[in-house]
């Protein structure tokens, strides 16, 4: 293990469960995970728009493997991209490696090479043991702007799973109910209904808002929830939803600016 690894907080997110992903829109996704559990799939590639629940699902998959006795590591490339790529050296001994935000290493040749070699070493180990590599990205692997084409070829061997956008209210409602039950959280129906109807439509963003609202009701029984408390929760939902929408606009502007710059360079 390198000195870089010793100082790096490589962690496993545990506040997630496959049971959270209820609803017909997630059946294909869960089926792919079950195939991975029994060794029929050794590479998964989760693709979805921002805040569609990719990170939550990736963490849930990791937790499901941990419960089966497997060693699991979760890596957020968006958080690690500024560090030395050597930090992933030696991680091939893990049974399940979850690599989030793989698209974050676009333009980072060192990281692309490091992940490429990590995949190769893990595949060598899979000849003697069951190993799963799971990736998450906003882009399909064919659209990744990687200079290292061999890495794209390795990723293309993954089972590609497209995540639901969250536009189906019934899917969002089932996921919300499952998360509330697992976390043993109780909310006034007026709040959950408002979150479903007026809050973010994407799963990840919805769960972020839910987590932001929850502290307002800690140790507060449902019978004691006042109208003022409900209104305060609704106001917070509105504020967080607006921030999410503004973040989308900023992201769209950045993408447009990048496209214009590329057009100028191509010209």
N, C-alpha and C positions, 0 to 999 in steps of 0.2 A: 504493500500500500504506500502510495506516495505521500510526501509531506502535505501536498495540496489537499489530498483526501482527508487527512487527519484534521484539518481545520475547516472542512466543509460540512455543513449540516445537511446530510442526505437523510431524508425522512420519509416516513410513510404516513399519508393522510388516513385517518381512521374514522372520521365522522361521515361515513358514506356506506351505503349498503345496496346490493343489487335489488333488494326488496323495494327500494325507493322508486325504481323505474317500472311502475305499474302502467297499465294502459295498452291498448292494441297497437299503438304506434311504436312501441318499444319491443314487440315480440321478436322481430328479426334480430335486433341488437342482442337481446338476452339469449336467443338461440345460438348466436355466434360465440358468446361467452361460455355457454354450456359445452359447446364443441371444444373450446380451448381447455376446459376443465378435464376432459377425458383424453386430451392429447391429439385430437383430430385437427386442431389448428395450432400452429406454433408462432404465427405472426398476425396481429390484429392492427388494423389502421382505422381509427375513428375519425371521421371527417364531418365537420359541421361548422356553421357560422359562429361568430362570437357569441358567447353566453348561451349556448344551446345545451350546456350540461356536460361538455366533453371532460373537463377536469374532474367533475363530480363522479362521472361514470368511470373514468380511469382509476380514481381512488377506490371506487366500489369494487371494481374488478380486482385490484390489488388486495383489498381486504378479504374478498372471497377466497383468493388463493392462500392468504395467510391463515384463514380459518381451516384450510385443508392441510396445513402444516408446511406450506412452501415458504421459502425465504423470498421477500419482496422488497423492491426499492422503487421509489418514485422520484423522478427527475423532472423539474420544470426548466426547460431550456430557456425560457424567457428570463428566468432568474439566474441561470448559470452561465449564460452566454458571455458575460463579462469576465469570467474566470478562466484559468488555464484549463484547456481541454484534457490535460492529464488526470483531472479529478475522476474521470470515468474509468481509468485504468484499473483492472482487477475486478470490475463489477460483473464480469461474465459468469462468476460462480453463483450468482443469484438465480433462483428458479423462475422468478417473474420480474421483468424489468419494464416499468411503465415510464415512457418518455413523452412528456406533455409538451405542447407547443413546438413540435419539430420544425415548423416553418420559421421559427425565430432564428434559426442558424443560417438562413439565407444570407449570403454575403460574408460568411465566416468560414473560410476554407479549412482552418485548423479544426474547428468543431465538426465540420462535415466528415473530415478524415477520421476523427476520433470515434464518431458514431458508426461510421462504416466498419472500422476495425472491431468495435464492440459487437456489432451484429455478427461479424465473421467468427469471432471467438465464441460467442454464445451458440452459434450454429454448430461449431465443432463440439461443444459440450453436449448439445442436444442429441448427439449420436449415442450417448451413454445415459442421459437423463432427460426428463421432461422439462422443457424450458419454454416460456412464453415471452415474446417481445410484443409489447402493446404501445402503439403510437397514437397521438392525438394531434390534429392539425385543422386549421381553417380551410386549407386547400387539399384537394385530392393529390396523391403523390405525383401524378403526371404534370401538375401545374407548379410544382415546387421549383423555384429558381436556384437550383444548386449547380455550382460549377463542377462538382464531382458527380458525373453521370453514373458511376458505379454505385453510388449511394442510392440514387433514384431507382436503379435496377434492383437493389436489395429490397427497398421499400415496396416495389411493385409486386413482390412475392407475397405480400400480406393479403389477408382477407379484408377487403375494403367494406366498411360499414358506415353508411350515411345516417347521421342522426336526424330525428324529427326536428322541425323548426320550432315547435311549440305552438303553432297556430291553432291546434285542436284544443279547445277548452277542456273537454272531457279528459284528455291525456294530462293536461296540467293539473286538473282537479285531483286525479288519482295519485299523481306524484306528490302533490301537496299533502293529501291525506296520509300517504305512506310515510312521508318524512315527519309529519307531526306525530304520528303514532309511534314511530321508532324513537323519536327524541322525547316522547312523553310531554309534548307541549299541547296546551289547550288554548284555543283562541275563540273569541266570540264569532259566530257565523257571519256577522256583518263585516268583520274585518277580512276573513278569508274570501268571502264573496267579492268584496271590493278589490282585493289583491288579484283575484282571477279575472275580474272584468276590466279593471282600470290599470292594473299594474303591468310590469313587463310581460311580454308574450313569450319570451325565451326562457327556457328552464333555468339556466344558470343565473340569469339576472333576477328571476322571480325568487329563487332560493336565497340570493344575497339580500334582497329586500326583506324576506321573511326573517332572516337572521338579525337584521338591523332592528326589526320591530319587536322581536321576542323579549329583549331586556325590559321593555315597558310593562311586561306582564309576569315577571318573575315573582314567585310566591304570592300571586294574586289569583284567587279563585274566581271562576267564571261568574259566580253569583254577585261578586263585588265589582264587576266591570261597569264603570259608569259611562254615561253618554259622552262626557268630556274625554274620558280615556279612549273611547272608540274614535272620537273626532281627532284626537291627537295622533292616533295610529294611522288614520286615513291621511292626515296631513303629511306624516312621515313617508307613507307609501307614495304620495304624489311627488314629494321632493326627490326621493330616490329614483322614481321612475323618470322624472324630468332629467336628472343627472345622467341616467342611462341613455336617454334619447340624445342628449347633448354630446355624450361620448361617441355615439354612433355618427353624429354629424361631423365631429372632429376627425373621426377615423375615415369617413368618406372624403373629406377635404384633403387629408393627407394622401389618400390613395390617388385622388384626382391630380394633385400636385406632382406626385411621383410619376404618374402616367404622362403628364405634360412634359416633365423633364426628360423622360425616356424618349418621347416623340421628338423632342428637340435634339437629343443626342443621335437618334436614328437619322434625323434629317441631315 
